[in-house]
């Protein structure tokens, strides 16, 4: 066989229009020449051959070359064809796009060495560009970092004949195979874009570079994917230098995977890490812990999801270690920083309308921990949260007053002066604010709810059914009274006028409100009015005009209410559910996260259609008992605070956690409930245990 040499030219194979630097002249050996001619002309040996015949390397199997492994690894610039090799791979010509019908591009058949994809596959004869991928090729030394147990034998064994399976067609709807073989970007069935030319090095380089991350991108902002273990191990089956089987060993720690590939034949070695290492900490482990914590999720629920998918993860101890060392210090620092900025701005704006309310971890007398929230009602911004334990303040009834006292002391120390404070009707809070000479208003909804419950109970009695028709009017009247009055006596005058209105009397003796403001109309149905001598009217008069009710009506808030605080409490339920027990610092940090989320999203604008029409949604509140109401549909919430905390954790806290941890340790943590009791030995408790059914008679 004549000596083969590479020559740049045009391939002579029928239907192949590729130009490639690895072309081989026709051999002079007559038997091989006949087989080559048969392949070149597709069995039409009667065709008149040109003076020079060339066959490009694309038509040969990989086993036909001596140095294919070295060529693919970039260690050789020319391919060496084995003697007696025959071309066997044929590529059909395809039509290009309609814009250039005269241009033809080669269509790939199924390549046993790799799936043809526009964005990821290059020709196996094209040297790969040498560049470093930040996300997946980080070099790590395991001399001082234990990531798992290595085995003496390779964890994966492969047969001597290694060939990659051809690309499988995607399952369509109903489990049927699609007729088109989809690529990563949705190209046609041959896996190629209509403008893709594998012989064009500029095209290949551009597509490959688009998959790499910017080296300046922070670690926590890199993209991540779910990759199956079998797919990873396919990359390490064969040595890229000599194309022989390699020894492969894996090391795993949490979500981190390290693969060591060593070739026993040519001593080729490389180590691949599935994620960057921050010192000895896998970046993915830390970011997963931070993502679970900052989103208000539960580690145990996320772990159940991972177990269901067979996704590798770490233990709860690792999550708590990340939380104590990096996440919680970052949350406390971020909240304190934003709180100081908010209070500094309010101190320069004069008096502020505040709202306060407490939320306990469980209803009733069994609450152990409560959180008191102070909010700027004018802007809907949470200013401060105080977390208290009932044992440290002397009982659950003292928690609300103590939380308010601590919050007001903080605001006063920052120069914030309250104009008034809107709360519920807690007796201790009333006395405390009276002593501090702070204008105190009551939330209308809390008072309306109390009166409505009493009226609903009374109206169910026999002879009092007529009161059910007036319940909604009484609810509306209390809101109207609070919103249209300027002084306490005026509110009382308007409130008591409703008793006359229910008797069809619209002129009143009180000069502050001498008559009803509505138009006087003659009523045809006089049965709807109440009569003064009936028991129903006397019972209603006792409820609406008792001493405490009139005193509280005089202090109803004329402007802002605590509905924003109630909305914030519903946000807290996402971060700290009442049926889940958290450590004291953990609960405090989750409250801070809820406050940051609320402050960022409370004033979202109303969503609109493309034509600019405001969107509304219909809902059926439980209090309206089957009746619907409309509420504006807000735009989607944002989570910028999560991105800021991620950056703080990775860029600052992880680098030097000392100043952030010291601020966290400065927070006073109350003594746990169990510490006030003497803890018995476990063996004694087990020995003294008796079932309730076996305790015997008293």
N, C-alpha and C positions, 0 to 999 in steps of 0.2 A: 504494500500500500504506500502510495506517495506521501511525502511529508506534508502534513496539514499545517496551514498557517492562517492566522487571523487577518482578515482584510476588510476594510470598510467598503461597503457597497450595498447593493440591493439584493434581497433574497430572491432566488429563482423559483421557489416553491409556488405552485399555482394557488392564487388567492391570497398570498402573504405579501403585504406591501411594506413590511417593517424594514427600517434601516437600522442596523446595529453594528457595533464595533467588533463583535465576535461572530464572523462569518467564515465558513470553511469551504475550500475549493473541493471540487468533485474528485474522489480518489481515482487512481489509475488502475487499480485491481479490477479486472473485468467482472468477476461475480458480484463484488460489492458495488461496482459502478452500475450494474444492471438493477440492483435493488434500490440504489439511490435514485436512478432515473425513474424507476417505477413510482417511487414516493413523490419525486418532484412534480411529475406530470400527471399524478393521480391515476396511473395505470394506462395512460394513453401514450404508449411508446412510439407511436407513429408520428408524434409531434416533432417538428424540427427544432433541435436544441440550439441555443445560442453558442457563441464561441467560448464564453466563460460561464460556468455554472457555480453558483454559491448557495450554501444552505446556512441559515442563521441558527444560532445555538438554541433558539426557542423550540426547535423541533426535535431535540434530543432529550431523553430521560436524564435525570440527575446522575444516575449510576454510570453514564457514558463518559464522565469526565474524571480525570485523576485528582484534580485539585478544587473540586466544587466547594468543599468546606472552607478552605483557605480563601477562596475567591469571595464567598459570601461574607466571611468575617473581615474582609478588607486586607488580607495579608498577601494577595496575589492580584495582579492587574490583567492577566491573560489566562484563559481557560486552556487546559490540555486535554484533547480528545483521545480516548483509548482506541487502540487499533481494533478494527473490525466493528466499530460502532455504526449503527444504522439509524437514521432519523425515523421516528415513529409518531411524533405528535404533530397533528395538522390543525391549523387555525383557519376557520372560514372567514371570508371577507364579509363585512357588514356595511350597510349604508349609513352614512352620517346623517346629521339633522337635515331638515328640509331646506334650511338656509344655504347649505353648501352641498347639493346633491352629488357633485362630482367627486367629493372627498370620501375616501373609504378608510375605515379603521378596523383593526383586527379584533375579533371576538374571542374571548377566552373560553376554552373548555374547562372542565373541572380539573383543577390542579391538585395532585395528591400531596403537594408540599405546603399548600396554604389556600385559604379561601379567598378568591379574588374580590376585593372590596376597594372602592375608589379611594377612601381616606386612609386605609391602613396597609394595603399590600403594594409592594414594589416588585418589579421583576426580580426573579431569583438570580439573575445575572448582573443586576445593577448594584454596585457597591453602596452600602447603606451610609448615609451621612452620619458623621460622628458628632453627636451632641448629647448633653446631659439632661435627663428629665428630672426636674426637682422633686416631683411627687413620688416617684417610685424607685429611683436609683440612688438613694441616699446611702452612702457608705457608713457602716457602723462596725465598731470593734467590740467583740464579745469577750474581751479579756477580763473586763470588770463588770460585766452585765450578764446575769443568768436569765435566759429567756426560755428555758425548757430543758428537756432531757434528750440528748442525742443518742442514736442507736448505732451500734457497730456496723450493721448491715443497712443498705439503702432501704428507705421506706417504700420505694416504688420500683418494681421490676417490670421490664418491658421485653417483648420478644425481639429476636435478632433482626427481623424484618420490620422496620419501622416506617410506616406510611401514614400520613394524616388522612383522616376520612374526608371524603368529599362533602361539600356544603349541603346540608339538608334543607329541603324546602320548608317554609314556614307553614304551620297549621293555621288554616283560616277558620271562619265561623262554621260551627257544626262539626269540627274536628277534621275537615277535609283539607287536603294539601292544596295550597294555592298554586295556580299555574305559573305565576311569576315568582322568581326567586329573588326576594328582597335583599338589598344590601343595607348598609348602615344609614345611608341617606335616601333610601327609597328609589334607587335607580332601577333600570330595566332588568329583565330576567338573566341577562348575561353577567350581571354584577358590575357593569361599567357605565359610566356616564357617557352621553353622546359626544361630549367634547374632551374625553379623557384619552390621552395618548401615552402608553407606558414607555415609549421610546423617547419621550420628551423629558429630560432631566429636570427642567424648570417646573413642570407640572408636578412631578413626584415630590420635589423638595418643598414646594408650596403647601401641598396637602399634608405632608408629614409634619412640617413646622407648626401647622395650625393645631395639632394635637398636643403640643408641648405647652407647659405652663410658663408664665413669665417668671424668671428667677427671683424677681423682687416681690412676688406675691407672698403674703404671709402664709404660714403653714396652715392656719385654721381656715383660710379662705380657698384652699385648693379643693378641686372637685374630687368626689369620692364615688365609687361604684361598688355594687355587690358582685364579687367575682367568685366563681365556684373553684374548689380546690383542684378538681380534675383539669379545669381549663388552665390554671396556673402551671400545673405540672407538665402540661404539654410543651411549655416553653423551655423546659430543661431536660427533655428526653435525650436529645442528641447533642454532642459536642459541636459547637459552631466552627471549630477549627478543622477537626478531622472527620466529622460526621459519624462518629461511633457512639455507642451507648455510654452514658455517664453514671456515676454514683451520685445520687441525690439524697440529701438529708434536710429535714425541716426542723425548725425551732418555733414554738408558739408560746406567746404570753398574752393572755387576754385577746384583744382583737388584732394583735401584732403577729405577723408570720415572717420568718426569715428562711430563705432557701439557699443551701450551699450546693453548688454543682462542681464536681471534680471529675476530670477525665482520666482514667487509669492508663490511657494509651499515650496521649501527648502532654499530660500534666496540666491541661487547661483548667483554670479555677476561676470561679466568680461567686459572689455572694449578693443576693437580691433581698431587699427588705420591702415589705408591703406598705410601709408608712415611715415617715421620718422619725428619728429619735431625738428627743430633747434631753440631752444628758443620757440618763438610763431610763427615761420615761417615754413610752410610745405616745406619739402625738395623738393618735386616734383614740386611745384609752382616755386621755385627759379631755379631749374634746367631746367624746360621748358622755362622760360624766358631767361636763359643763352644760351640754345641750339638754340632758335630762333634768338637771337642777334648774337651769334658767327658764325652761319652758313650763315649769310647775308640774312636770310629770312624776310618776312614781317609778323608782328603780325596779321594784318587783314586777310591775306590769310590763315594763320594757323588757325585763329579763324573760318573762313568759312569752312575749312576742319573738324574742331571739331564739328561745328554745323551740318554739313551734316551727321556725324557719331553719333550725339547725345552724344559726349564725353563732359564731364564736364570740364570747364576751367574757368579762371578768367578774369577780366575786363582789359581794356587797361591801366587804372590808376595803377593797380598793376604791370603790365609789366614795365611801365615807372618808378615806384618807385624802382623796382628791378634794373633797368638799371642805374638810377642815384646813388643809394646807393652802389651797389656792382659791376655791370658788367663793366660800363664805367671806374671806377677807376682801375679795374684790367687790362683792355685793355691798358689804357695809361701807367700804370706801366710796363706791359710786353713789350710794344713797346719801351719805353725809355730804358729799361734794355738791350734788344737785340740791339738797335741802338748804345748804348754806347760801347758794346762789339765789334761791327763791326767797328766803327770809331776808337777805340783803336787799333785794328789790322791793319787797313789801315794806321794809322799814323806812324807805324813802317816799312812800306813797300815802302816808297818813293812816287813818284808821281803817280797819279791815272787818268785814262781816264774816264771822266764823260760825262753823257748825261742828258739833261734837256728838259722838255716840259711841257706845261700847258694844263689842261683840264677844260672846263667850264661846268656848270650845264645845259646850253642850248645854242644852236648855235646862232650866230648873235650878234646883239647889245643889246639883252635883258638879257644877263647873269648877275646874281646877285652874284654868288659864283664861284670861280675858285680854283683849286688845282694845285700847281706846284710840280713836282717830279724831284728829282735828283737821278740818278742811276749810279752805277759802271758798265760800259759797258763791262769791261773785265770779270767780274764774273756774270753779270746779276742780281745784287742785288740792291734793292731799299734802298737808304741811308737816304733820308729825304723827307717828304711831308709837304708842307706849304699850309694851307687853308686860302684863302683871300676872303673878301667881297668887291665888287667894291666900295661901299660907303666909305670905310675906306681908300682907296688908291687914290681916285679922279676920278675913272672911270674904265671901263673894259679894256681900252688900257694900263693902268698902272699896271694891275694885274700881268702880266707875268714878267715884269722887277722887281717888288717888291718881288714876290715869289722867283726869282733867287737870288736876293740880300740877302734875309733872309737865304736861304739855304747855300750860300757861306759863310756867316758870321758864321753859325753854324759849318761848316766844318773847317774853319780857326781856330775857338776857340778850336777845338779838335785836331789840329795839322795835318789835312789832306791837302796835297798840290796837287792841280789839275795840271796834265800835259797838258791837253787840255780839251775843252768842245765842245760837238757836240749838236747842236740845229737846229731848223728851221731858216728861214731867217727873223726873227722879227727885224725891224729896231732899236727899242729901246734896244734890247738885244745886237745887234751888237755894238752900241756906248758904252754901259755900259761895255762890256768885253774889248773893245779897251782901254778905260780909265783905266781899272785895269790891263792891260798888260797880259791878259790871252789868250793863243792861242785858236782861235775860228774856228771851222769847221762847215760846213753845211751838213745836212743830204741829201744824194743823192736822196732818194725816194721823199722827199718834192719838190726838184727842178725838178726831172723827171716828177712828176705829173703835175706841172705847165706848163712845156713845152708841154707835151702830150695833155693837154686840148686845148692849142692854136693851135697845129697842127691838132687836130681833127676838130676844128671849121673851119680852113682854107681849109682842104681837102674836105669839103662838098660843097665848091663853084664850080661853073662851070669853067672848065679849069684847076682846081687844083687837079683833081682826082688822078693824078699820085703820089701825095705825100702820099697817103694811103699805097702804097707798101713800103715806106721807114720809116713809123712810128715806127715799131718794131725795125728796125736797129738803129734808132736814140736813142731809149730807151736803147738798149744794149750798144751802144757806150758811153753813159754818165756814165754807171756803169764801163765799161772797163777803161775809162779815169781816173776815181777816184781811181780805184784799182791799176793801173800800173804806176802811177806818184808819184814822190817824192816831187816835188816843184810846186808852183803855175804856173810859166811860162810854165813848161812842160805840165801841164794839159790844159792850154789855147792852146798850139801848137797842142796837139793831138785832142782837141775838134774842132778847126777850120779846121783841115785837112779833116774832113768829107765832107766839101763842095767840095773839089777837088775829093774826092773819088766818090761822087755822079755823077760827070761829067766824070768818067772813067779816072781821072788823079790821079796817085798814087805816084808822086814825088812832094815834097813840098819845098817851099822856106825857111821855118823856120829851122835853124840848130838844134834846140832841137828835132825835129822830121822830118828828111829829107825825109823819104819815108814810105809807108805803110809796115807793117810787114807780111802781107799775101802774098801768092804766086801770081805772076802775070800770069793770064790766059787770053787767047783770048776769047772774048765774042761773041757768035753767035747772040744773040738777043740784038741789040743795042738800042732798043726802051725803055728799062728800065732805061737808063741813062738820066739824066736831061741835058738840054742845058742852058748855062749861060745867054742867051738873053731872056729867057722866063719869063713871070710874075710869074710863080710858083717858079722858082729858086730865083728871087729877094725877094719874100715874105718869103721864107724859110731862106734866108740869113739874112733878117732883124730880124727874130725871134731868130736865133741861135747865132748871133754875135752882138747883141745890147750891149750897154755899161754895163748895169747892169748884163746881163747874163754872159759876159766874166769876170766881177769882181767876180761874185758868183762862177763860175766854178773854179777859182783859189783857192777857199777856200773849195772845196768839201773834205769831210772826206776820207782819204786814207785807213782807217782800219774799225773801228766800226761805226755802224749807230744807229739810234734811233728806229729801229724796235722792240727792247725789250721794249721800253717805250710804243709803240703802243699796244703791247701785254698786258702790265700791265693795260693800260686804258680799254681794253676789260674785264679784271678781275674786275675792279672797277665797271663796269656796273652791275655786279651781286650783289655787296654789296650796291651800291648807284645808282639805276637807275635815269636817268635824269628827268623822269616825276614824281618823288616822292620827296616831300619836307621834309627834315629832320632838326631838330634843329642843331645849329652850332656844339655843342659838339658831338651830335649823328653822324653827318656827318664825323667829324674828326675821331672819333673812328672807324667808318666803313671803312674809308680810311686806318687806321692803320691795321685793320683786313685784308683788301685786300693786303696790303704790306707784312704782315706776311705769308699769303697764297702763294703769288707769290714767295717770297724768299725761301719758303720750296719746291716748286714744279717746279720752272722755269727750273732747270737743271736735270729733270728726264731722266733716260736713255731710249733708244729706246727698245720697247718691242720685244721679240723674241719668236719663236715657241719652242716646246720641243726639236726640233732638232738643235736649235741655229740659225735659219734663221731669219734675221731682218724683222720686219713687217712694211709695208707701207700702206697708204690709199690714195685713189683717191679723189680729191675734185675739184670743178669747181668754181674758184674765179670769182666774178663779173667783175673784171677788165680784165680778159682774154676773156670775151664775148663768152662763150660756150666751150672754150678749157679747157682741164683738165690738172692737174699737180699732181705730187706725193709728199707726205710729210711723214716723218717718224711717225709711230704710237708709242706714248709714253706709258710708264707704267702708271698704275692708280695713281692718286694723293693721297697724304697722308694728314692727318689732325692732326698731332701731336700738333700743336699750340692750337687747340681746347681743347685737353686733358690737356695740360699744364694750359690753362686759367681756365678750370673747377676746377682743383686742387687748383689753386691760389684763386679762388672765395670762395670755400668751406673751405679750410684749413686756409687761412690767412685773406682775405678781410672781409669775414663774421664775423670772430672772432673779429677783431679789424679794422674797416674801416677807422679810423681817419687818419693815415699817408697816406693812398692811396687817400682818399677824398681830403686832403689838396693839394696834387699834382695836382689833377684835377681842383680844384678851382683856382690854380695859372695860369691856361691857360687864356690868355686875350680873352674875347668874345666881338666882335664888336657890336655896337648898331644896333638894328634891323631897317629895312627900315621904318617901320611904326612909329618909334619913332621920325623921323624928321618932321612929319606932325602932325597937330593938329587933334585929333580924335573927330569927331562930336558926338552928342548924337544920339542914335539909332532911337529914335522917330522922330527926325528931318529928318533923311535920309528916313525913311519910308513915312513920310508925303510929302516929296519933290519928291518922285519917280514918274516918268511919262514914259510910254512906248514910244519907238521910233516912233511907228505908230500914237501916239496921241500928238506929240509935236507941231503940227501945222506948218504953213508956217513961213519962216524966215523973 
